[in-house]
Amino acid sequence: MHELPVTQSIINICTEEAEKNGVTKVEKINIVVGALSDIVPDSIYMYFELLVKGTILEGTILNIKKIKARILCKDCGFEEELSKRGFKCSSCNSENVKILGSSQLYIEDMEVTDERD
């Protein structure tokens, strides 16, 4: 259920930026979601379609790119994708690891059409 306010925030930010820059048509919004973020992309897509009706974002394609979690071994410095091995370094077998870039959610960019040309 937390996807509704997240989606509304995405819409608010993109709408404000578009209006601030005189954009009349947003073609695509690219979002990045970390694998451990607990965000359900299908819910974001559903809420987005419902909430943008009648706005500058109606008809905009929403692209959500899910990035995999990574771990950094604090003992040997090896960095890798989190795998089925779990939170264990595949280089030295240490469990002294730090999770990297796995819970973020951000707007990567917006693709717009300049209809003034």
Wavefront OBJ file of the C-alpha trace (Angstrom):
o trace
v 0.000 0.000 0.000
v 2.985 2.334 0.435
v 3.275 2.464 -3.360
v 0.385 4.966 -3.560
v 2.189 7.838 -1.768
v 5.435 6.913 -3.534
v 3.691 7.101 -6.908
v 2.049 10.405 -5.997
v 5.466 11.810 -5.064
v 6.928 10.699 -8.405
v 4.048 12.385 -10.217
v 4.362 15.575 -8.159
v 8.111 15.864 -8.736
v 7.869 15.191 -12.476
v 4.909 17.541 -12.937
v 6.671 20.345 -11.055
v 9.869 19.916 -13.086
v 7.974 19.805 -16.370
v 5.984 22.930 -15.559
v 9.044 24.761 -14.225
v 10.856 24.097 -17.513
v 7.925 24.856 -19.819
v 7.562 21.237 -20.953
v 4.199 20.403 -22.450
v 4.726 16.693 -23.179
v 6.573 14.116 -21.067
v 7.272 11.030 -23.169
v 8.888 8.786 -20.565
v 9.846 8.743 -16.900
v 12.664 6.399 -15.894
v 12.669 5.197 -12.295
v 15.327 3.129 -10.522
v 14.269 0.771 -7.733
v 16.633 -1.255 -5.569
v 15.898 -4.968 -5.263
v 15.515 -4.795 -1.478
v 13.322 -1.673 -1.466
v 9.995 -3.487 -0.895
v 8.524 -1.521 -3.815
v 6.178 -3.524 -6.036
v 6.607 -2.185 -9.601
v 3.210 -3.487 -10.753
v 1.521 -1.400 -8.057
v 3.473 1.706 -9.114
v 2.397 1.134 -12.731
v -1.248 0.715 -11.706
v -1.360 3.806 -9.482
v 0.523 5.859 -12.062
v -2.023 5.104 -14.785
v -4.897 6.038 -12.482
v -3.354 9.215 -11.055
v -2.057 10.837 -14.256
v -5.421 10.963 -16.027
v -6.167 14.535 -17.024
v -2.669 15.765 -16.163
v 0.403 16.742 -18.178
v 1.681 13.193 -17.562
v -1.266 11.412 -19.149
v 0.111 9.094 -21.846
v 3.614 9.135 -20.360
v 5.448 5.811 -20.380
v 6.726 4.821 -16.952
v 9.856 2.692 -17.072
v 10.988 1.030 -13.843
v 14.469 -0.441 -13.780
v 15.116 -2.776 -10.880
v 18.744 -2.954 -9.810
v 20.178 -5.909 -7.987
v 21.548 -5.707 -4.485
v 25.312 -5.751 -4.124
v 27.537 -6.583 -1.198
v 30.988 -5.326 -0.276
v 33.206 -7.543 1.832
v 34.683 -5.540 4.695
v 37.493 -8.067 5.072
v 38.871 -8.468 1.536
v 37.194 -5.567 -0.299
v 35.535 -7.798 -2.908
v 32.284 -6.415 -4.342
v 29.642 -8.556 -6.010
v 25.927 -9.003 -6.610
v 23.981 -10.470 -3.749
v 23.438 -14.095 -4.735
v 21.846 -17.257 -3.441
v 24.880 -17.583 -1.167
v 23.305 -14.772 0.799
v 25.366 -12.327 2.784
v 28.644 -14.162 2.380
v 31.647 -13.100 0.291
v 32.306 -15.550 -2.529
v 35.975 -14.535 -2.553
v 36.962 -15.136 1.081
v 33.775 -16.621 2.626
v 33.533 -13.810 5.169
v 30.114 -12.823 6.461
v 31.438 -9.358 7.334
v 29.741 -7.613 4.406
v 28.001 -4.334 3.740
v 24.879 -4.155 1.565
v 25.213 -1.623 -1.251
v 22.584 0.106 -3.379
v 19.678 -2.139 -2.673
v 16.907 -0.078 -1.130
v 16.974 3.112 -3.157
v 14.186 4.567 -5.228
v 14.787 7.567 -7.448
v 13.787 9.264 -10.669
v 16.664 8.721 -13.058
v 15.393 11.059 -15.776
v 12.474 12.220 -17.884
v 12.312 12.197 -21.655
v 10.356 15.153 -23.006
v 9.268 16.598 -26.322
v 9.829 20.266 -26.977
v 6.678 21.120 -28.909
v 7.795 24.738 -29.366
v 9.940 23.755 -32.389
l 1 2 3 4 5 6 7 8 9 10 11 12 13 14 15 16 17 18 19 20 21 22 23 24 25 26 27 28 29 30 31 32 33 34 35 36 37 38 39 40 41 42 43 44 45 46 47 48 49 50 51 52 53 54 55 56 57 58 59 60 61 62 63 64 65 66 67 68 69 70 71 72 73 74 75 76 77 78 79 80 81 82 83 84 85 86 87 88 89 90 91 92 93 94 95 96 97 98 99 100 101 102 103 104 105 106 107 108 109 110 111 112 113 114 115 116 117
